[in-house]
């Protein structure tokens, strides 16, 4: 029997495992880097052990330190979570060699399946040889052999870029997983990403727990997932189940795992990989089957048998990943203090506070939140930017999608920019509601999904009036000049009225019904709408309403000319580490528009900083290995100098 469990991970998944442990009476141990010293998973654990440093390679990828931490804390079992060392056979062996229980499949199964190249060979396929691919093989997908989550993945549409994309993928994979092996496979355009959850015990029982559709992805990392995958023919589902069970049996699998497929537009299933761990999206399977997969992982590891058949699936579940990132600027990760996180659940589902085996036969729709951060926590640069997962279950797909969209729309998420608005718009998009799903969804619709939100003007009005309500002033009988406040791109002018109210000067269709410092009601074209206003004192005001949310910068009355950047300046779009600069680059070098100049690593992903124009690199401040803050000057490209140089070249 397991009495104390160490989770060799951080964030949301560590908190998720701890929650089940508490329900089962198992003590918990966290490990933490210096950057995570006050993180939520550390606060929720019964004990915690420091891993000195901040970078993953120095902390969460140090299996030797994690095993020592488990022994020092008196743990008798280790759960790897997902990512980091969860698919590392050497780490699994080190755990068992230390006399600890490994919550996962046997190391031999990890070796057979965790390497995507070996898994393809086992399933009858083989990766492509970079030396022999031709234009006819395009497009291609570069993938990391030792991990997932979109890291170490690149789409190649021109052979001329293959070498650079292979190099970038190797670097990113080595940083994220400690293994830089990558491989090539055909990239299927317009396909659906569908997977099967498997669960196996040590006695030959293997469950296939339905299907999940994970087609909505950015940078090959899943954003919205659901179970069951909608619209699949019954014979295809049966074939996927059979293939998944066959794969698990072929390697003597034990525990929870996922077999992933790409379904072509013609309905053909292509084996992608087997993830020998729990997946981020496991809650949707828990919801439709009424199971706690973490509890079952623990029971299997303790030697318990699974029933011959799994419970019957009921209803539909959808999950959305809430990220600290800005989809409108290339999905750039965002950092800072999370001022508020309030997604109000209807009820807790399995793994979210309810016991395993939760009866869904007559259950009303419910919402579950799996978070890795709480209000007041800082989101840093070193790790994945996911704040939380929000999961909705309902008897039908339509009801689950509607519940999730509404919950996200009404959520209070204050602090760094997030993808919350994108999630709501995605869930309400006709292609998604109509279950017309494929992995190209965001490539087609990103511009529309990230367009400025409606109602920002009304949010600015609410912010201005709330600020005025917090600063009582006397009404004057004489007609006075209006007062003005600026928020974002909006200036709001108003006057106080005799009864203590407010009259708007430039918005004839809007009337202030009543105002408090934290709540304003506006009548807009005859309809009264409430706006909750929060000022955390960080230069932004957050305005939440039933129709959406806005975060508006408080405009100073006067701007400082020194705040303006030199034309052609390339500023760091996020805090991170300079990984490298372009070969041969130095001040005075000629560059072309779109040429990669600097590579930044932030939150385990590499981001290329491109030249905005053709010209001369007049300054290069980026140095490999150096940490930079958001807005730091990396380089300067002088376009005018390039034009002058071209004239000189022509004249000579």
C-alpha positions as a printed Julia matrix, in Angstrom:
652×3 Matrix{Float64}:
   0.0    0.0     0.0
   1.23   3.46   -0.93
   1.41   5.79    2.07
   3.39   8.78    0.76
   3.61   9.9    -2.87
   6.07  12.31   -4.47
   4.96  14.0    -7.69
   7.94  14.61   -9.96
   6.3   17.59  -11.59
   4.84  21.0   -10.95
   1.8   23.2   -11.58
  -1.64  21.96  -12.45
  -0.81  18.24  -12.77
   0.91  18.13   -9.38
  -2.12  19.78   -7.77
  -4.39  17.35   -9.61
  -2.56  14.29   -8.3
  -2.42  15.71   -4.77
  -6.19  16.14   -4.79
  -6.79  12.44   -5.4
  -4.15  11.54   -2.83
  -5.99  13.54   -0.19
  -9.2   11.67   -0.99
  -7.37   8.34   -0.65
  -5.53   9.27    2.54
  -2.09   9.32    0.91
   0.47  11.88    2.11
   2.03  14.07   -0.59
   5.48  15.43   -1.39
   6.26  18.2    -3.88
   9.52  19.09   -5.54
  10.17  22.66   -6.56
  12.71  24.81   -8.34
  13.79  28.16   -6.97
  11.35  29.82   -9.38
   8.54  27.71   -7.88
   9.39  28.19   -4.2
   5.97  29.68   -3.42
   3.98  27.92   -6.16
   0.52  26.48   -5.59
   1.65  22.86   -5.83
   4.21  23.5    -3.09
   1.59  25.07   -0.84
  -0.81  22.17   -1.34
   1.68  19.39   -0.57
   2.27  17.91    2.88
   6.02  18.26    2.36
   8.28  19.8    -0.27
  11.91  19.39   -1.35
  13.94  22.06   -3.16
  15.64  21.4    -6.5
  18.3   24.14   -6.73
  18.07  26.3    -9.84
  15.3   27.41  -12.17
  15.88  25.96  -15.65
  14.18  22.6   -16.28
  17.53  20.98  -17.1
  18.77  21.85  -13.59
  15.6   20.92  -11.73
  12.59  18.97  -13.01
  14.73  17.06  -15.53
  17.22  15.94  -12.84
  16.0   12.44  -12.1
  18.84  11.81   -9.64
  17.8   14.79   -7.5
  14.15  13.78   -7.6
  14.89  10.23   -6.41
  17.0   11.64   -3.57
  14.13  13.99   -2.7
  11.67  11.09   -2.53
  13.95   9.11   -0.21
  14.69  12.13    1.97
  10.97  12.91    2.4
  10.06   9.3     3.2
   7.99   8.76    0.06
   7.37   5.22   -1.09
   6.06   6.04   -4.58
   6.68   8.53   -7.41
   4.1    9.87   -9.9
   5.74  11.57  -12.92
   2.76  13.66  -14.07
   3.16  14.6   -17.73
   6.05  16.23  -19.58
   9.52  16.48  -18.05
  10.6   12.91  -17.1
   7.22  11.21  -17.45
   8.34   9.23  -20.52
  11.92   8.64  -19.48
  12.69   4.93  -19.01
  15.97   5.63  -17.2
  14.14   7.71  -14.62
  11.51   4.99  -14.15
  14.29   2.45  -13.55
  16.05   4.77  -11.12
  12.82   5.06   -9.14
  12.3    1.31   -8.9
  16.0    0.65   -8.27
  15.7    2.93   -5.24
  12.96   0.68   -3.86
  10.15   3.12   -4.73
   6.88   2.36   -6.53
   6.72   3.84  -10.04
   3.25   5.11  -10.98
   3.48   4.3   -14.65
   4.17   1.59  -17.19
   7.21  -0.69  -17.04
  10.43   0.91  -18.32
  10.46  -1.58  -21.19
   7.07  -0.29  -22.37
   8.29   3.29  -22.11
  11.35   2.42  -24.19
   9.19   0.73  -26.81
   6.63   3.53  -27.1
   7.96   6.76  -25.63
  10.39   7.13  -28.51
   8.12   8.04  -31.4
  10.55   6.55  -33.93
  10.61   3.14  -32.24
   6.85   3.26  -31.69
   6.25   3.79  -35.39
   8.47   0.86  -36.22
   6.6   -1.31  -33.71
   3.27  -0.32  -35.29
   4.53  -1.1   -38.81
   5.65   2.36  -39.91
   8.93   4.19  -40.24
   9.99   7.85  -40.18
  11.24   9.6   -43.3
  14.94  10.09  -44.01
  15.84  13.82  -44.13
  18.56  13.02  -46.67
  16.18  11.49  -49.2
  12.97  13.57  -48.94
  11.95  15.53  -52.03
   9.48  18.25  -52.94
   6.92  15.51  -53.55
   7.06  14.6   -49.83
   6.02  18.09  -48.69
   4.6   19.2   -46.36
   6.62  17.49  -43.63
   6.36  17.48  -39.85
   9.44  17.51  -37.63
   8.72  15.91  -34.24
  10.61  15.28  -31.03
  11.17  11.57  -30.45
  11.07  11.78  -26.65
   8.17  14.07  -25.77
   5.02  15.87  -26.78
   3.04  18.99  -25.97
   3.99  20.63  -29.27
   7.61  21.12  -28.25
  10.21  20.2   -30.83
   7.61  20.23  -33.62
   7.83  22.17  -36.88
   5.89  22.08  -40.16
   8.16  22.23  -43.19
   6.64  23.49  -46.46
   9.88  24.18  -48.35
  12.96  21.95  -48.52
  15.14  25.03  -48.23
  13.99  25.5   -44.62
  14.32  21.84  -43.57
  17.8   22.18  -42.08
  16.91  25.21  -39.97
  13.68  23.65  -38.73
  15.47  20.42  -37.78
  18.04  22.42  -35.81
  15.38  24.47  -34.03
  13.34  21.37  -33.18
  16.4   19.58  -31.78
  17.27  22.55  -29.58
  13.73  22.89  -28.25
  13.37  19.13  -27.64
  16.67  18.96  -25.76
  15.61  21.85  -23.53
  12.15  20.44  -22.81
  12.88  16.71  -22.52
  16.64  16.34  -22.16
  16.72  14.51  -25.51
  17.29  16.27  -28.83
  16.32  13.35  -31.09
  13.78  14.36  -33.77
  12.3   12.64  -36.8
  10.3   13.4   -39.95
   6.87  12.22  -41.01
   4.31  13.35  -43.61
   2.12  16.24  -42.5
  -1.54  15.47  -43.19
  -3.42  18.65  -44.14
  -6.96  18.98  -42.85
  -6.75  15.96  -40.56
  -8.36  15.34  -37.19
  -6.3   14.53  -34.12
  -8.13  11.68  -32.37
  -6.83   9.59  -29.49
  -7.85   6.64  -27.36
  -7.28   6.47  -23.59
  -6.09   3.07  -22.43
  -5.77   1.68  -18.92
  -4.17  -1.67  -18.19
  -3.4   -3.75  -15.11
  -0.73  -6.37  -14.52
  -3.13  -9.27  -15.17
  -3.87  -8.8   -18.86
  -6.89  -6.52  -18.68
  -6.72  -3.52  -21.03
  -9.49  -0.94  -21.21
 -10.1    1.33  -24.2
 -11.86   4.32  -22.67
 -13.51   5.92  -25.68
 -12.12   8.58  -27.98
 -11.02  12.18  -27.6
 -10.83  14.82  -30.32
  -7.9   17.19  -29.86
  -7.88  18.85  -33.28
  -7.93  22.47  -32.12
  -4.22  23.12  -31.66
  -1.76  25.96  -31.77
   1.89  25.24  -32.48
   0.88  21.56  -32.41
  -0.17  21.89  -28.78
  -3.77  21.14  -27.91
  -6.08  23.97  -26.88
  -9.58  22.46  -26.76
 -10.31  18.75  -26.31
 -13.51  16.75  -26.03
 -14.82  13.25  -25.46
 -16.19  11.4   -27.26
 -14.76  12.56  -30.6
 -17.9   13.69  -32.43
 -19.1   12.3   -35.73
 -16.82   9.27  -36.09
 -18.37   6.2   -37.75
 -18.85   3.27  -35.38
 -16.57   1.01  -37.41
 -13.75   3.58  -37.25
 -14.16   3.93  -33.47
 -14.02   0.14  -33.11
 -10.87   0.03  -35.25
  -9.19   2.74  -33.17
 -10.07   0.91  -29.95
  -8.68  -2.34  -31.34
  -5.45  -0.68  -32.49
  -4.97   1.0   -29.12
  -5.5   -2.21  -27.15
  -3.19  -4.1   -29.52
  -0.47  -1.49  -29.02
  -0.78  -1.72  -25.23
  -0.67  -5.5   -25.22
   2.29  -5.56  -27.61
   4.55  -3.89  -25.04
   3.1   -5.36  -21.85
   1.63  -2.02  -20.88
   0.46  -1.22  -17.36
  -1.24   1.93  -16.11
  -2.71   4.87  -18.05
  -1.61   5.73  -21.57
  -2.89   7.28  -24.77
  -2.67   6.08  -28.36
  -2.91   8.96  -30.82
  -4.07   8.93  -34.44
  -4.44  11.4   -37.26
  -7.66  10.88  -39.23
  -7.34  12.03  -42.84
 -10.2   13.88  -44.58
 -10.94  10.58  -46.33
 -11.42   8.86  -42.95
  -8.15   6.89  -42.89
  -6.47   6.52  -39.49
  -2.69   7.08  -39.27
  -0.89   6.01  -36.09
   0.96   8.96  -34.56
   2.36   7.83  -31.23
   1.63   6.32  -27.85
   2.06   8.59  -24.85
   3.12   6.41  -21.93
   1.7    8.71  -19.29
  -1.39  10.57  -18.21
  -2.45  13.25  -20.68
  -3.31  16.87  -19.97
  -6.79  16.21  -21.37
  -7.56  13.16  -19.21
 -10.4   14.96  -17.33
 -12.78  14.71  -20.3
 -12.44  10.93  -20.21
 -12.92  10.93  -16.45
 -16.08  12.96  -16.92
 -17.8   10.74  -19.47
 -16.82   7.47  -17.75
 -17.28   8.63  -14.15
 -13.74   7.61  -13.21
 -10.75   9.02  -11.38
  -7.84   7.96  -13.59
  -5.22   9.01  -11.04
  -6.85   6.84   -8.39
  -6.88   3.95  -10.85
  -3.19   4.53  -11.67
  -2.39   4.24   -7.98
  -4.49   1.1    -7.52
  -2.91  -0.59  -10.52
   0.55   0.29   -9.19
  -0.44  -1.29   -5.86
  -1.31  -4.5    -7.7
  -5.09  -4.25   -7.89
  -7.05  -5.8   -10.74
  -9.28  -3.83  -13.06
 -12.81  -5.11  -13.66
 -13.11  -7.02  -16.92
 -14.89  -4.14  -18.65
 -14.93  -0.38  -18.02
 -18.09   1.49  -17.04
 -20.4    2.77  -19.73
 -19.7    6.22  -21.16
 -22.4    8.84  -20.7
 -22.8   12.36  -21.94
 -20.17  14.67  -23.39
 -17.24  16.61  -21.92
 -15.19  19.5   -23.31
 -11.95  20.95  -21.93
 -10.33  24.31  -22.63
  -6.77  25.2   -21.66
  -6.43  28.69  -20.24
  -2.97  30.02  -21.14
  -1.07  33.16  -20.21
  -0.37  34.04  -23.82
  -1.44  36.52  -26.48
  -2.83  34.72  -29.56
  -2.95  38.0   -31.47
   0.83  38.41  -31.33
   1.96  34.95  -32.38
   0.87  33.18  -29.18
   3.62  34.92  -27.23
   3.77  33.78  -23.59
   2.9   36.39  -20.97
   4.26  36.81  -17.47
   3.29  38.69  -14.36
   1.12  38.45  -11.28
  -2.21  36.67  -11.62
  -4.41  39.19   -9.82
  -7.64  37.19   -9.94
  -8.75  33.73  -11.09
 -12.4   32.98  -10.53
 -14.11  30.41  -12.74
 -17.13  29.38  -10.77
 -17.94  25.67  -11.03
 -21.48  24.37  -11.05
 -20.28  21.2    -9.29
 -17.08  19.23   -9.01
 -16.73  16.22  -11.25
 -14.55  13.12  -10.9
 -11.01  14.04   -9.93
 -12.2   17.54   -9.09
 -13.43  16.78   -5.62
 -15.87  13.92   -6.17
 -15.01  10.31   -5.54
 -14.21   7.94   -8.35
 -17.27   6.27   -9.8
 -19.36   9.47   -9.71
 -22.85   8.6   -10.96
 -23.62  10.5   -14.15
 -26.88   8.75  -15.03
 -29.07  11.61  -13.84
 -26.43  14.25  -13.2
 -27.03  17.86  -14.12
 -24.35  19.66  -16.15
 -21.28  20.59  -14.12
 -18.01  22.45  -14.41
 -14.57  21.51  -13.12
 -11.43  23.64  -12.81
  -7.93  22.16  -12.58
  -5.59  25.07  -11.83
  -1.86  25.39  -11.3
  -2.04  28.98  -10.08
  -4.15  30.96   -7.65
  -4.78  34.68   -7.31
  -1.58  36.4    -6.22
   0.78  33.89   -7.86
   3.41  35.01  -10.35
   3.59  33.43  -13.8
   7.25  33.24  -14.76
   9.32  32.57  -17.85
  10.7   29.11  -17.2
   7.74  26.77  -17.7
   4.58  26.12  -19.66
   2.2   29.12  -19.57
  -0.97  27.11  -18.82
  -2.87  28.65  -15.92
  -5.73  26.18  -15.66
  -7.97  23.73  -17.46
 -11.72  24.26  -17.43
 -13.88  21.19  -18.1
 -17.63  21.06  -18.69
 -19.81  17.94  -18.72
 -23.42  17.73  -19.88
 -25.73  15.05  -21.28
 -25.2   16.4   -24.83
 -22.34  17.99  -26.72
 -24.3   21.18  -27.42
 -25.04  21.65  -23.72
 -21.44  21.0   -22.66
 -20.02  23.43  -25.23
 -22.53  26.13  -24.25
 -21.78  25.7   -20.53
 -18.03  25.94  -21.04
 -18.26  29.0   -23.28
 -20.49  30.81  -20.8
 -18.3   29.9   -17.82
 -15.2   31.26  -19.56
 -17.0   34.41  -20.67
 -18.07  35.15  -17.08
 -14.76  34.17  -15.48
 -12.67  36.78  -13.69
  -9.11  36.39  -14.96
  -7.01  39.42  -14.13
  -3.31  39.89  -14.71
  -1.27  38.82  -17.75
  -2.97  38.62  -21.13
  -4.63  35.22  -21.65
  -6.3   33.28  -24.44
  -9.68  33.38  -22.66
 -11.44  35.42  -25.38
 -10.04  33.13  -28.07
 -11.41  30.09  -26.22
 -14.9   31.58  -26.03
 -14.91  32.52  -29.7
 -13.55  29.1   -30.67
 -16.28  27.3   -28.73
 -18.93  29.45  -30.4
 -17.51  29.24  -33.93
 -19.87  27.53  -36.42
 -17.22  25.01  -37.44
 -16.73  23.94  -33.84
 -20.38  23.9   -32.84
 -21.07  21.96  -36.04
 -18.3   19.45  -35.17
 -16.42  20.22  -38.4
 -13.03  19.79  -36.81
  -9.48  19.63  -38.14
  -5.99  20.73  -37.12
  -6.02  23.73  -39.48
  -8.76  25.53  -37.55
  -6.55  28.27  -36.12
  -4.6   28.75  -39.33
  -7.87  29.61  -41.07
  -9.61  31.63  -38.39
  -6.99  33.18  -36.1
  -7.41  36.73  -37.43
 -11.17  36.67  -36.84
 -10.84  34.97  -33.47
  -8.37  37.6   -32.23
 -10.08  40.7   -33.61
 -10.69  43.48  -31.05
 -13.64  42.63  -28.82
 -16.92  44.48  -29.12
 -17.98  46.66  -26.25
 -14.59  48.06  -25.32
 -15.97  51.6   -25.44
 -18.63  50.71  -22.87
 -15.97  49.09  -20.68
 -13.93  52.29  -20.79
 -17.01  54.31  -19.82
 -17.64  52.0   -16.87
 -14.01  52.33  -15.76
 -14.1   56.12  -15.93
 -17.38  56.41  -14.04
 -16.27  53.89  -11.39
 -13.09  55.91  -10.84
 -15.14  59.07  -10.49
 -17.48  57.35   -8.02
 -14.44  56.53   -5.88
 -13.52  60.23   -5.82
 -16.6   62.11   -4.59
 -16.95  65.61   -5.97
 -19.51  68.35   -5.59
 -22.03  69.2    -8.31
 -21.75  72.78   -9.51
 -24.71  74.93  -10.51
 -22.57  76.64  -13.14
 -21.96  74.74  -16.36
 -18.42  73.39  -15.92
 -15.87  71.85  -18.22
 -16.24  68.06  -18.47
 -13.77  65.81  -16.74
 -11.87  63.28  -18.84
 -10.2   59.91  -18.26
  -8.28  57.79  -20.74
  -8.31  54.0   -20.93
  -6.58  52.17  -23.73
  -7.54  53.95  -26.96
 -10.57  55.63  -25.41
 -11.09  59.01  -23.8
 -14.25  59.3   -21.73
 -15.67  62.75  -20.89
 -18.38  63.22  -18.28
 -19.98  65.71  -15.91
 -21.48  65.17  -12.48
 -25.23  65.8   -12.2
 -27.32  67.43   -9.45
 -28.44  64.04   -8.02
 -24.93  62.68   -7.65
 -24.97  60.86  -10.97
 -23.0   61.25  -14.17
 -23.76  62.6   -17.62
 -21.68  61.4   -20.57
 -20.59  64.05  -23.06
 -19.66  62.04  -26.17
 -21.91  58.98  -25.88
 -25.53  59.99  -26.5
 -26.79  56.38  -26.64
 -25.44  55.54  -23.19
 -26.85  56.53  -19.8
 -25.26  55.9   -16.41
 -27.95  54.19  -14.33
 -25.88  54.0   -11.14
 -22.23  53.81  -10.2
 -20.06  52.49   -7.39
 -16.26  52.18   -7.34
 -16.56  48.45   -8.11
 -19.76  48.22  -10.16
 -21.43  50.38  -12.81
 -24.71  49.87  -14.62
 -25.12  51.44  -18.05
 -28.23  51.72  -20.15
 -27.09  51.1   -23.73
 -29.72  51.71  -26.4
 -32.45  50.97  -23.89
 -30.85  47.85  -22.35
 -29.32  48.01  -18.85
 -26.05  46.1   -18.49
 -23.82  45.64  -15.4
 -20.05  46.09  -15.4
 -17.79  44.97  -12.54
 -14.7   47.17  -12.3
 -11.46  46.22  -10.54
  -8.29  48.29  -10.27
  -5.37  46.3    -8.83
  -3.07  49.32   -8.96
  -0.84  47.84  -11.66
  -1.69  50.31  -14.41
  -4.64  48.33  -15.77
  -8.33  48.34  -14.99
 -10.27  45.09  -15.45
 -13.9   45.33  -16.5
 -16.03  42.19  -16.41
 -19.57  41.88  -17.71
 -21.88  39.06  -18.8
 -20.97  39.84  -22.42
 -17.2   39.71  -21.98
 -14.12  41.05  -20.24
 -11.66  43.84  -20.94
  -8.32  44.91  -19.46
  -7.6   48.54  -20.3
  -4.4   50.42  -19.61
  -4.86  53.58  -17.6
  -3.61  56.39  -19.82
  -1.4   59.0   -18.15
  -2.36  62.6   -18.73
   1.04  63.3   -20.25
   3.44  60.93  -22.03
   7.2   60.89  -21.61
   9.04  61.39  -24.94
  11.86  59.17  -23.62
   9.46  56.21  -23.61
   9.5   56.13  -27.41
  11.74  53.49  -28.97
  14.13  54.25  -31.82
  12.65  53.33  -35.25
  13.63  49.8   -36.25
  14.12  48.68  -32.66
  13.47  45.0   -31.99
  12.17  44.64  -28.44
  11.79  41.38  -26.55
   8.08  40.45  -26.77
   8.39  38.44  -23.55
  10.91  37.8   -20.81
  13.2   34.89  -21.63
  16.69  33.68  -22.41
  18.59  34.46  -25.59
  19.36  31.02  -27.04
  21.3   32.16  -30.09
  21.7   34.87  -32.7
  21.88  34.46  -36.46
  25.14  33.14  -37.89
  27.59  35.9   -38.74
  25.41  38.7   -37.41
  27.09  41.79  -36.06
  26.51  45.51  -36.2
  26.83  46.63  -39.82
  25.55  43.41  -41.36
  22.93  43.54  -44.11
  19.66  41.77  -43.25
  16.5   41.02  -45.19
  12.87  41.35  -44.17
  11.7   38.26  -42.29
  15.23  37.01  -41.6
  15.56  35.38  -38.14
  17.95  37.46  -36.06
  17.52  36.29  -32.47
  16.08  33.16  -30.84
  14.47  33.53  -27.41
  13.47  30.64  -25.17
  10.51  31.3   -22.88
   8.28  28.77  -21.16
  10.06  25.84  -22.85
   9.31  27.14  -26.38
  11.66  28.85  -28.81
  10.54  32.12  -30.38
  12.26  33.68  -33.41
  12.68  37.44  -33.6
  12.55  38.44  -37.26
  13.89  41.48  -39.04
  10.95  43.86  -39.68
  12.5   45.13  -42.94
  15.5   44.8   -45.22
  18.32  47.06  -44.1
  21.42  47.35  -42.0
  21.74  45.89  -38.51
  22.99  48.99  -36.72
  23.02  47.45  -33.23
  22.93  43.93  -31.76
  22.47  43.79  -27.99
  21.29  40.17  -27.71
  23.92  37.83  -26.25
  23.39  34.04  -26.09
  22.69  32.88  -22.54
  21.58  36.29  -21.31
  18.21  36.74  -19.58
  16.12  39.59  -20.96
  12.97  41.26  -19.68
   9.94  42.11  -21.79
  10.64  45.24  -23.81
  14.43  44.83  -23.67
  16.21  46.15  -26.75
  17.6   43.2   -28.72
  18.67  44.8   -31.99
  18.11  47.78  -34.29
  17.56  47.55  -38.05
  17.9   50.77  -40.02
  15.83  50.5   -43.19
  16.92  53.91  -44.53
  20.58  52.9   -44.32
  19.82  49.91  -46.51
  18.25  52.14  -49.17
  21.28  54.4   -49.09
  23.54  51.38  -49.32
  21.66  50.11  -52.36
  22.12  53.51  -54.01
  25.84  53.39  -53.23
  26.1   49.87  -54.66
  24.29  50.98  -57.82
  26.48  54.09  -58.2
  29.67  52.09  -57.84
